């Protein structure tokens, strides 16, 4: 039986409060309506200020990535992330020691590196990235220990932070919850913020890889000021809404690298 629009709205909100994130494909089956109808319902809820839409789904306004498990996050904006990854690997040189965080954008970098004949050392706290790189003879893999987070599929906490103090990297590639002109890089998760702060401190150069949803976004934990970034890797140029961010980056001589998407 097809639900009325008001009933669909209530069910969508109940699902979001329970799961924090919904995919259009799953929700349309649950509601017994077309995906087009589901998208219209989500658009109306966003117009009412109740949710935020992302490609393929929606989440509550308290923050994308805060509650969404990595196995769902890696499905979102995949083409955009892969194009960003292709640009990132052009910044990596033979013999580099690189730090990779546990973001799904950076996971795409690891997947791209696995296809290359390049000699590297990769240090990461991501079990997913370790799984991609393991067995690649030209890449020396160092996996940080700590407390395992099933939501992030990565090792976090004080042990991982202490282990990072033992290493020195040429470059770090990371992608946190958002970037804005006032607070710089920011995160919804304190453990992730702490790890990224340490990774930046242990690297000579820092590259922030960002899909379009993260530009201008704020989050509760301040991870690093814009002055810590050497390069920003994007799938599209910063638009008029990011004018202040662009001005701050230009003043700091932060180079913007665009993918071929």
N, C-alpha and C positions, 0 to 999 in steps of 0.2 A: 504494500500500500504506500502510495506517495504522500509524504508529509506536506502540510501547509508551510508556507514560507516562515511564519512565526515560530512554528514547531521546529523547523530545520535550524533556525537561528539559535534557539535554546539548546538544541542537541549539539550544535557546533561549539557553542560556548562551554557546555558541560564537558565535551571531549577535550577542549583546549585546557580547561582548568585541571583536568585529570592528567593529560599526556603532555601538555605545554606546547605541542607542535602537531600539526596534521598535514598529511599529504592529500592533494586534491583527489588523486586516484582512489585512495583508501576511503576518503570521506564520501565520495559519490556512491560507492558501493554500500556504505553504511546507511546513507540517506535514501538509496534507491532512486537516484536522479542522475542525469547526465553530468559529465564533468563541466560542461559549459554552465549549467545551472549552479553547480557548486561554486564555480569561480565567481559568478554574479553574487551569490550569497556572501562569499568572503569579501568581495569588493565593497558591498554595502556595510558589512561589519567594520571594515577599515575606515570607511567614510564616517562612521559613527564614533570613531576613535577607540574602538574596543580591541582591535587586533592590528597586527602588521602583516602585510602580504610579502611573500618572497616567491621566487619562481618555483612553481610546483607545489606550493603549500602556504601555510600561514602559522604565526606564532603569537603568543601573548605579548603585550607591549613591554613587559619587564626585561626582554632581551633575547635576541637570537643567539644561540650558542650557549646560553646559561644552563638550560636544562636538556637540550637536544643531544641524544647520544651520538657518538661519532659515526656509527653505522648509518644513521639517517643524514647527518650533515654532509657526508661524503657524496651523497646522491644529488645534492643541490648545486646548481651552477657548475656542473661538471665540465661542460665545454669551455666555459670561461676560465675555470681553474687550470685546465689542461693547457690552454693558450698562454696563461700566465707562467706556468711551469716551463713551457718551451722557451719563453724569453729569459727566465731565471737561469736556465742551464747555460745560456750564452755568456753569463757573467762568471761562470765557474771555469777555473783553469787547471790544467794538469798538475797534480801534486798538491792541490789545495786541501787544507783541513777545514771542514765545514761543520757547523752546528745546525741541526734541523729540529724545529719544535714539533709538537704533536698535532698541529692543525691539519685539516683535510686538504687545504691548498698546498701545503708543503709536502704532504703525502704524494701529491701528483708530481712534485719535483723529483722525489725518490724514484717513482715509477719511470719517469723519463730518463733518469741517470742510469737505471738498470739496463737500458737499451743502448747505452753508449760504451765505447771502448776508451775509458778514461781511468787514470790512476788517482784515487782519492782516499782520504780518511773521512769517514762520516761519524759524528758523535750525535746521538739522539736519545731522548727518553721515550720515544714512540715505539710501541711494540709492532704496530702496523708497518712503520718504516723499516724496522729491523727485519720483518718478514719479507719485505720487498728486496732488501739488499743482501740478506743472508745467502751465501753461496756464490756471490759475484766475486770472482777471484781478484779482480783489479781494484776492488774497494775494501779497504780495511774498515771494519765496523766496530764501533764502541757503543754499547748499550748501557745507559745509566740505570742504576738500581733505585730502589725506593719502594714506596707503597703503591701497589697497582690500583689504578682507577679504571673500572670497567666502562664507565661513561666516556672516558677519554681514550681508552685503550692505550694507556701510557703510565709511566712510573713518575710519581710526584713526591713532594715532601722534603724533609730536611736531609735525608740520605742523598737524594738526587742533587740537591743544592750543594752539599759538601763535596760530592764527587766532581761537580763542575769546576770547583776550585783547583782541581788537579790538571785541568786541560787549558790549552791555548789554541784558538782557532783563527784562521784567516778571515772567514766570513760566517755570518749567521743569516739564515733565511727563516722568517717567521711571519705569522699572520694571526693577529689577535682579534678581539671583538670589534674594535673600531679605531678610527684615527680622526682627530679634529684639530682645529687651529689652536684651541685654548689648552687642552690637556694632552695633546700628542697621542701616543699609543695608549689604549686602555682595554681593560678586560672585565668580564663579568665574574670570573673565577679567580680567587686570590692565589690558589696554588699555581695556576697557569701564569698569572702575572709574575709571581716570584721566580718561576723557572725562566721566563723570558727576560726578566731583568738581569738575572745571572748570566744567561747566554749572551746577552748584549755586552755585558762587562767583560766576558772572556773572549770576545772576538774583536779583530782589528777593524772589520767593516760589517755594517748591519743593513740588510735589505728586507723591506716590508713588502710582502706580496699580498695584494688586496683585490678581492672581487668588488663589484660596484656597490654592494649593500653596506660595506664598511666605511665608505667615505662620508665624513661628517658625523659619524655615529659616536656617541659618548657611552661610557660604561663606568661602573662604580669604582674600579681600581685603576689608578694611574700607573701604567707600566713603564713608560719612558717618554721623555720630552722629544719633540721633533728634532732637536739638535743631535740626538743619538743616531739618527738615520742617515745613511750614506746614499741610499737609493730606494725609490718607490717603484714597484713593478705593478703595472695596471693593464687592464684589458681595453680601457678607453680613456681619453683625455679627461682631466678634471673639468667639470662643467661650471656654469655660472653660480650654482648653489655652493660650490666649493671655492669661491673666489678668495676668501680670506685664507683658507688653507693653502691655496696655490701661492699667495703672496708670502706667507710665512716660509714655505718650502723654498721659494726662490731666494728669499733673504738669507737663508741658511746654505744656499748652494746645493740643495738636495736634488740629485738628478732623477728625473722621471723616465722610466723605461716602459715603453708601450709594446704590448703583444701584437700579434698579427690577426687577432680575432676580427 
